[in-house]
Amino acid sequence: MRQVPVNTPLVDESDVEAVSQALRDGWISGEGPVVANFETKFASFCNRKHGVSVTNGTAAIELVIHSLGFGVGDEVIVPSFAIISCVSQILRSGATPVFVDSDPLTWNMDVDAVESAITPRTKAIMAVHTYGLPINMDALVNLAQRNNLVIIEDAAESHGLLYKGMRCGSFGLVSTFSFYANKHLTTGEGGMVVTDDDSLAQKIRYYRNLTFRPERRFVHDELGWNLRMSSLQCALGASQLTRIEQILKSRRALGARYQEALGDIEDIQLPLVKTEFGANDYWVFGIVLQGRHSETRPAVQAALAEVGVGTRTFFWPLHLQPVLKNFGFQKQPRLPISEQLGTNGFYIPNGLGMTGEDVEYVIEQVRKILA
C-alpha cells in the first residue's frame, strides 16, 4: 500500500552542498557569516531592513511581544483560528489576548470584527495570513493608524505570498516567519523576525542572545533567551531561498490539481483560489466538511489513514483552549466560524517532495471516501 505523509519536504543536492560547505568551513554555531548572509537575503526578499534569525516561529513571536514591552493591562487582538504560538507569550507577559472570529470563505481573521474589539487597552493587532491566502492588510493598517496601534504580522505560513503585488512580511511594524519542515522554505526548525525599525531589531537581537553586551559579555542587567538559529540551518535556508519562486510555482500547481479533481464533491468546502487581494499559494490544502459530512472528520481521517493517506486537523480555536483557565479566563463567547473550522477542517498531503503518482493516489482515495 502506498504511504503519502501529510508533508514530504523537498531537499535537493544544492541544499546538501550548502550545508556541507558550512561544515567544511567550520561555521556551525549561531553566529558568523552564514547566519548574517541568510538574515540579509531573507530581509531583502521581504523588502525589510533587518532580519533576525531565531530557533522557530514561536520564538520569533515571543521575542517580538517581549521586546514591545506588553504586560498587565494591555490587550492584543488576535484571530481565534490560529496556532497557540500566537498567544503564548501574550499570556506569559500578563497581557490579554482578545479573540476575533474568522471569515467563512478565506478562513482569515474577520477584519470587519476587529474594530469592535478595540478598547482603550488595545496595544496591537496580530495579522495572521492563514493557510495560503493573505489577510486584508490595507484595512488593518488603516485601522491601526487611526487607533495608534502596532501591527504584528504573522507570516509564518506565507513565504513569498503576495498581497496586491507586495510581499507578505513587509507590512506593519514587524513580521515573523517559521521555517518548520512543512513550510515553503524550510530549515527543519527555525524562524525569522523582519522589521524596518532599528531599535526593535536591536532589542530582538539582544534578547535572542542571552542579553550579551559587547563591552561586558557575561554581565547581565536583564534576562534573555538563547534562541539563535544555527549556521547549518541558515545555510539550508539561504540555499532554498534561491529557488523560492519555483517552490511556490510547484505548490500552486498542486493546489490547482486538487481544486480541479475535488471541486465537484458535494458537502465539502475547498480553499478559495483567490481573493481581491491575492492568489492562494496553498501552504496547505484544506477541506472543511459540511452538510452530510459535518462532524464526521475523525471517521474520514481514519478511513484515509487506512489507505496510507496522511492528514492533519485544522487549528483548534484559541478561545476554546483549556490552558486559558490557568490565566484566569472564564468561558469565552462563541466564535462560530472558528469553531466550525476547528471541528470540521483537515488538510491533505501537499508536500513538495510528493510525486505525481502520490498526488493522483491522494485524489483517488479522497474521492472514494467523500464522493
Secondary structure, 3 states (H helix, E strand, C coil): CCCECCCCCCCCHHHHHHHHHHHHHCCCCCCCHHHHHHHHHHHHHCCCCEEEEECEHHHHHHHHHHHHCCCCCCEEEEECCCCCHHHHHHHHHCCEEEEECECCCCCCECHHHHHHHCCCCEEEEEEECECCECCCHHHHHHHHHHHCCEEEEECCCCCCCEECCEECCCCCCEEEEECECCCCCCCECEEEEEECCHHHHHHHHHHHECCCCCCCCCCCCCCCCECCCCHHHHHHHHHHHCCHHHHHHHHHHHHHHHHHHHCCCCCEECCCCECCCCECCCCCEEEEECHHHCCCHHHHHHHHHHCCECCEECCCCHHHCHHHHHHCCCCCCCCHHHHHHHHHEEEECCCCCCCHHHHHHHHHHHHHHHC
